[in-house]
């Protein structure tokens, strides 16, 4: 039996990099989400700014959310090609999971994966828990009984902010993991308090336990175990999902917006400074000789603070006249130039310079060379390919956990998620017409048969993206055994070439 001291120490555990990463996770989430509250923490006060001018400037602050734009564009590109799921050959339990993946909200698998992809782009690494809604007292029941009770396996995404600590074995597999959950007391609309409470869920390879901080009769906080159950899967049913594939850090992974969010904040601050310049340019500051104000007057006392009021006083001993003082307009031009350059860097970083028009950035895509465009494409293609591989790894792992929750030996050769789910391996922009044109040119050039076979395989994949597994294999065999067609007469080739031209 654990003591209160041990339990309090347990729920206070944090993994080695948690405290260092927590501010950055929260900043990246807030920058993506946006909203008026973001400006209060991220619009900085510049020197010599008065106590009234700064809050007024924050109220006027505005931004275009480039962070959200980049994340949403990458997500759009990832899911533009069709993800092939072999519904015909996959087991019923897999099809049921695909149809209703989310926890309590009925999200299909495609929507769930889009959400997981988006969250990993923002935070770098998120965690996906695969659980079931069976009562813990009914571990073994028939399929008919499961259907009657609405029993199913579901998944949900956990932010790294709520993943407090974990332990690993020698193979870097989870031995246990501690998750933070938020629970609201809302069972009864009249008697419930409606308070939000923190709970702590511990998953191990054999069980799960749920703890909550409560107050005893003396008003002292104590840690109470409110629920527990058996974990029949034999593994910790939690998967770490990274923004890109191939990260070997056990605790954190780089985010898509790790640098972009800070550039985006800089743009928002420069826009706010530009707004201040425009305000001062529109409502110029009156400058007048101090000799026109007598000491002891109320006006004199109010105008002593230089730079924070609407009138600037100076020594007018030589008979200088009052005039209106406004900022140098060249300052605004400098800020606009810097803003354009930073925005260009935001999109260029991930190979999205083409998303900015010639008017939007300083060196727009319309001015860039074909080589620069090719490098941009290679950059975004590499990013999307790595991200697709990470998503495929996540979905395969989820399906294996679905099998484990249903008592299936997932190490059996018949349970192969890799054959049921295929994510794109490249994100080229060539359409079907381009592929036909390439195939025609290869034929006219009398290219080697191996090259033609590869091109024909690409054509088949684009013409029939959802082809069943057995038919795809049959066509692949036919393509490999394909002999070149009889040569076309020279006149026919010339005619075909003219028509193509």
DAFEN-V785089 format. One record per backbone hydrogen bond with DSSP energy under -0.5 kcal/mol. CO is the residue of the C=O (numbers start at 1). NH is the residue of the N-H. E is the energy in kcal/mol with one decimal. If there is no record, write none. Layout:
CO,NH,E  CO,NH,E
//
This chain:
3,7,-2.4  4,8,-2.6  5,9,-1.8  6,10,-2.1  7,11,-2.3  8,12,-0.8  10,13,-1.4  15,18,-2.1  17,21,-1.7  18,22,-2.0  19,23,-0.6  21,25,-2.7  22,26,-2.3  23,27,-2.3  24,28,-2.7  25,29,-2.3  26,30,-2.5  27,31,-2.6  28,32,-2.0  29,33,-2.6  30,34,-2.8  35,38,-1.1  35,39,-0.5  36,39,-0.9  36,40,-0.7  37,41,-0.7  38,41,-0.7  38,42,-1.2  39,43,-1.8  42,44,-0.7  46,49,-1.2  50,54,-1.9  51,55,-0.6  52,56,-1.6  53,57,-2.3  54,58,-2.2  55,59,-1.9  56,60,-1.3  57,61,-0.7  58,61,-0.7  63,65,-0.6  64,66,-1.8  65,69,-1.9  66,70,-2.5  67,71,-2.1  68,72,-2.9  69,73,-2.1  70,74,-2.4  71,75,-2.3  72,76,-2.2  73,77,-2.5  74,78,-2.4  75,79,-1.8  77,80,-0.8  77,81,-0.6  82,84,-0.6  83,85,-0.6  84,422,-2.6  85,87,-1.9  86,90,-1.7  91,95,-2.1  92,96,-2.6  93,97,-1.6  94,98,-2.6  95,99,-2.0  96,100,-1.4  98,109,-2.6  101,155,-2.6  102,104,-0.9  107,101,-3.0  107,102,-1.4  108,112,-2.2  109,113,-2.7  110,114,-1.9  111,115,-1.9  112,116,-2.5  113,117,-2.5  114,118,-2.4  115,119,-2.6  116,120,-2.1  117,121,-1.8  118,122,-1.6  119,123,-2.7  120,124,-2.3  121,256,-1.4  121,257,-1.1  123,125,-1.2  124,243,-2.5  126,241,-3.3  127,129,-0.5  127,158,-3.8  128,239,-2.7  129,131,-0.6  129,156,-1.8  131,154,-2.8  135,138,-2.1  139,141,-0.6  142,146,-2.2  143,147,-2.5  144,148,-2.1  145,149,-2.2  146,150,-0.8  146,151,-2.8  147,150,-0.5  152,133,-1.6  154,131,-2.1  155,103,-0.5  156,129,-2.6  158,127,-2.5  159,162,-1.6  160,163,-1.0  162,164,-0.9  162,180,-3.1  164,15,-2.4  165,178,-3.0  167,175,-3.1  167,176,-1.2  169,172,-1.7  173,169,-2.1  174,236,-0.5  175,205,-0.7  176,167,-2.3  177,179,-0.5  177,203,-2.5  178,164,-1.7  178,165,-1.1  179,201,-2.6  181,183,-0.5  181,199,-3.1  183,197,-4.0  184,186,-1.5  185,194,-2.4  188,192,-1.6  195,185,-2.4  197,183,-3.4  198,213,-0.9  199,181,-3.0  200,202,-0.5  200,211,-2.7  201,179,-2.8  201,203,-0.6  202,209,-2.1  203,177,-1.9  205,234,-0.6  206,231,-2.5  207,204,-2.7  208,229,-2.2  209,202,-3.1  210,226,-1.9  210,227,-1.3  211,200,-2.5  212,214,-0.6  212,224,-3.2  214,222,-3.4  216,219,-1.9  220,216,-2.5  222,214,-3.0  222,224,-0.6  224,212,-2.5  224,226,-0.8  227,210,-2.9  229,208,-2.2  230,232,-0.7  231,234,-0.7  235,237,-0.7  236,238,-2.2  237,130,-2.4  239,128,-2.9  239,241,-0.6  240,242,-0.5  241,126,-2.4  255,258,-0.9  257,261,-2.3  259,263,-1.8  260,264,-2.9  261,265,-1.9  262,266,-2.0  263,267,-2.1  264,268,-2.1  265,269,-2.1  266,270,-2.5  267,271,-2.5  268,272,-1.8  269,273,-2.3  270,274,-2.5  271,275,-2.1  272,276,-1.9  273,277,-2.1  274,278,-2.5  275,279,-2.4  276,280,-2.5  277,281,-2.5  278,282,-2.5  279,283,-3.0  282,284,-0.7  285,325,-4.4  286,312,-3.6  287,323,-2.7  288,314,-1.4  289,292,-1.3  290,293,-2.0  294,297,-1.7  297,301,-1.8  298,302,-2.0  299,303,-1.3  301,304,-0.7  304,306,-1.0  305,308,-0.7  310,286,-1.6  311,313,-0.5  312,288,-2.2  314,290,-3.2  314,316,-0.8  316,319,-1.6  323,287,-3.6  325,285,-2.9  328,331,-1.9  328,332,-0.6  329,333,-1.6  330,334,-2.0  331,335,-2.1  332,336,-2.5  333,337,-2.0  334,338,-2.3  335,339,-2.6  336,340,-2.2  337,341,-2.0  338,342,-2.5  339,343,-2.5  340,344,-2.1  341,345,-2.0  342,346,-2.2  343,347,-1.7  344,348,-2.4  345,349,-2.0  346,350,-0.5  347,350,-0.5  347,352,-3.6  348,351,-1.2  352,355,-2.0  353,356,-1.5  353,365,-0.5  356,365,-0.8  357,360,-0.6  357,361,-1.4  361,364,-0.7  364,367,-1.4  364,368,-0.6  365,368,-0.7  369,373,-2.1  370,374,-2.1  371,375,-2.3  372,376,-2.2  373,377,-2.4  374,378,-2.4  375,379,-2.2  376,380,-2.3  377,381,-2.8  378,382,-2.2  379,383,-2.0  380,384,-2.6  381,385,-2.4  382,386,-2.2  383,387,-2.3  384,388,-2.6  385,389,-1.9  386,390,-1.8  387,391,-2.2  388,392,-2.5  389,393,-2.2  390,394,-2.0  391,395,-2.6  392,396,-2.5  393,397,-2.1  394,398,-2.4  395,399,-2.3  396,400,-1.8  397,401,-1.9  398,402,-2.2  399,403,-2.2  400,404,-2.2  401,405,-2.6  402,406,-1.1  403,408,-2.9  404,407,-1.8  408,410,-1.2  409,412,-1.7  412,415,-1.4  414,416,-1.0  416,419,-1.6  416,420,-0.7  417,420,-0.8  417,421,-1.8  420,86,-2.9  422,84,-1.9  431,435,-1.8  432,436,-2.1  433,437,-2.0  434,438,-2.3  435,439,-2.4  436,440,-2.4  437,441,-2.2  438,442,-2.4  439,443,-1.9  440,444,-2.3  441,445,-2.0  442,447,-2.5  443,446,-1.0  448,451,-0.6  448,452,-1.8  449,453,-2.5  450,454,-1.8  451,455,-2.1  452,456,-2.5  453,457,-2.1  454,458,-1.8  455,459,-2.1  456,460,-2.4  457,461,-2.1  458,462,-1.8  459,463,-2.5  460,464,-2.8  464,467,-1.3  468,472,-2.5  469,473,-2.4  470,474,-2.1  471,475,-2.6  472,476,-2.3  473,477,-2.2  474,478,-2.1  475,479,-2.6  476,480,-2.3  477,481,-1.7  479,482,-1.2  489,493,-2.3  490,494,-2.5  491,495,-2.4  492,496,-2.6  493,497,-2.6  494,498,-2.4  495,499,-2.2  496,500,-2.3  497,501,-2.5
//
